[in-house]
Amino acid sequence: MNTEKDFSPLTPNIVRALNDKLYEKRKVAALEIEKLVREFVAQNSSAQIRHVIQILATEFALSQHPHSRKGGLIGLAACSIALGKDSGLYLKELIDPVLTCFNDSDSRLRYYACEALYNIVKVARGAVLPHFNVLFDGLSKLAADPDPNVKSGSELLDRLLKDIVTESNKFDLVAFVPLLRERIYSNNQYARQFIISWIHVLESVPDINLLDYLPEFLDGLFQILGDSSKEIRRMCEVVLGEFLKEIKKNPSSVKFAEMANILVIHCQVSDESKSTNDLIQLTSMTWMREFIQLAGRVVLPYSSGILTAVLPCLSYDDRKKNTKEAASACNHSLMKLVTPEDDEDDEESQTKSSPPGDGTPSKKEGDLNDSLNESQESVGFSNISFFTPASSDRSAVTLDLDGIVQVLDRHLHDSSTGMMTRIAVLKWLYHLYIKTPRKMFKHTDSLFPMLLKTLSDESDEVILKDLEVLAEIASSPAGQTDTSGSCDSSDSKTELYIPGGVRDGQPVVVGSKVTDLSPSTPSMNSYFYKFMINLLKRFSLERKLLEMRGAFIIRQLCLLLHAENIFHSMADILLKEEDLKFASTMVQTLNTILLTSAELFQLRNQLKDLRTQESCALFCCLYRSWCHNPVATVSLCFLTQNYRHAYDLIQKFGDLEVTVDFLMEVDKLVQLIESPIFTYLRLQLLDVEHNPYLIKALYGLLMLLPQSQAFQLLSHRLSCVPNPALMRTVEDPKAPVKDKRLAQPYIDYSELLQHFDRVQSKHLEVRHQRAGRSEHPDRKL
């Protein structure tokens, strides 16, 4: 440095000492500067004071010579000490050159800069707060300094600054938050630790409401939560825990909507191999759970994102038990927020909105308190305000139904989706069809194929939930496509002709309010018949599904929907089935279910006693389809106590092609006759005089069987029939009818026999065609 340059009012001795390489000499110069500045303060000569500070800053602290910079730093600190309380008037001039030295390549000089700033801040105390951002910025750099001495010095300065902020009520939080938002994304561990410590301090100051600005840096906090340092993660957990406690205590000041998407993002794990990601996911899921419970319907616009994050977690194993439980709570709470009011159009919602005190809040389930529920219904999304009275100009929170359905559909299509997630998806769909049927039916056509495909799922529980959804779709009034607009149900009835049903020479007609597509299911909508058609089509294409799960699916449907509707509609559809082999297999399956399942008890009782028009119509409908399988047809006659007709059918078996499969079906029928289902039939064998055709039919089955175990079983049963001589029947046409079913006025049995012959002729023709193709594979038919 040029010592001949004029540095007045600094003396040449002071200038030389400030430039000296020895610390002790620079310290002596600093004492001289302190004495000189005190004199200027006493003289109230601010111009001289500024001149001294300017010289120390430009000529020394910002000099190219390292020893001069060190001298300038200690000189600026001496000025501050001399100024005392008046140092606040010159802080910018004092602080700026010192902060510039924070970037010096010499660690010793950075340490002296830290020491100088400590002395300046210690003297100025609260006066430094207007300059807090630049101080914080400088300190954040020193926090990551590689030199331990510099780090130690910065920590002392950091503690001093924290004490000042804690004691003062003039901290400018608004000005600080943008800097915090920027610096919180630092990847340096020391910088992260520094930032977390400051957030913790500011959050603990009663006069500083950091919660208002939480959306600005919440994302950064979750980023820091994934740090590799256990200590930093622990600090971040503590800070987040404190914020969550404050949110629970003061939900009225929380900007839930602004933080919802942040939580959604962090609830999703991008790399499950990192254990830190598990912590982020668990913490964010815990926050989400509290948000849903506290904010209620305000989070509904974010429901699709929440579900995207929550649903996969429901299939976690015990290694992530806590996350799974938090996700389950989120899912349950979110589902409860969907109410029937969400099924209303926007215009209807506005029409129904009422002034304060006029409306009754809708009933909510669970753990949301009444006051919060009432306020949630009255707030708008764009202006979030909780625990406040409803206003007449409120804007309703809208359920993101389209987004939810898209997320649910995507999870159903994804083959990697876990079982519990699939179950949760189906529960959601069922809940939405219950709460918002009108809006949901707009999505039914797109959901329907996947719901049908889900019936092939490996899990019985998934299939059960899937059937519940399909049953709700099929039975919901919202799915009715009849848009005639008539309010009178009698005007919209469709008459159904029941094949084979005759009474007093006229076809039996069953009137019911139905659609053209589903004439046989009076209590169902148009989707019911579509469901039955597609279900049978799926059974036809996936024979393994029919074999492994067919009975299970049909039995559950009989519980969810009316068993009569299921069997009636399937019989209608099978009557038109072109694949006769499948029709026979399907009839055999349905017949086995009808005769053996506890779920079909009521339907069996209805068919046992054909005394009503409806029961006769059902029998005729089933009979025509059952004709695809002769043995099933006979068993249906046994069930309905049509013993003479059963005997007439067995007489025709001699004209059929008796195969091994046919004999096996007869064998199974014999086993069924010995089951509890046919107890009444076996007891009727005691009354030989009034049941001659029952005995003849059983003997007919006996004659069909080879001498197998089933033959022996039936033979032993028939040997127990009392007084065989009474088996003779009267062939005189004028003799009184003994079989009570012949007096049935609703059924034309001769027409049914003709139908049986026609169906069996078709089966025989198909078998001959197959045989011809197998014998002549090159022949083109």
Protein Blocks (a to p, Z undefined) as FASTA:
>chain_A
ZZkbccbfbdfklmmmmmpmbfklmmmmmmmmmmmmmmmmmnopaklmmmmmmmmmmmmm
mmmbfklmmmmmmmmmmmmmmnmmmlmmmmmmmmmmmmmmmmpmblklmmmmmmmmmmmm
mmnmmmmmmmmmmmmmmmmmmmmpcblklmmmmmmmmmmmmmmmmmpckbcfklmmmmmm
mmmmpcbfklmmmmmmmmmmmmmpmklcfklmmmmmmmmmmmmmmpfblklmmmmmmmmm
mmmmmmmmmmmlpcfklmmmmmmmmmpcfblkbmklmmmmmmmmmmmmmmmmmnmmmlmm
mmmmmmmmmmmmmmpcfklmmmmmmmmmmmmmmmmmpcfklmpcfklmmmmpccehkacc
dddehjbdfklmmmmmmpcfklgcehiacdfkbccddddfklmmmmmmmmmmpmkbcfkl
mmmmmmmmmmmmmmmmmlmmmmmmmmmmmmmmmmmpmblklmmmmmmmmmmmmmmmklpc
bfnhpablklmcccdddehiagehiacdddddddfklmmlmkbcfklmmmmmmmmmmmmm
mmmlmmmmmmmmmmmmmmmmcfklmmmmmmmmmmmpmblmlmmmmmmmmmmmmmmpmklm
mmmmmmmpccbfklmmmmmmmmmmmmmpmklmmmmmmmnopaklmmmmmmmmmmpccdfk
lmmmmmmmmmmmmpmklmmmmmmmmmmmlmmmmmmmmmmmmmmpccdfklmmmmmmmmmp
ghkllmpccfbfkbccfblklmpmkbcfklmmmmmmmmmmmmmmmmmmmmmmmmmmmbcZ
Z
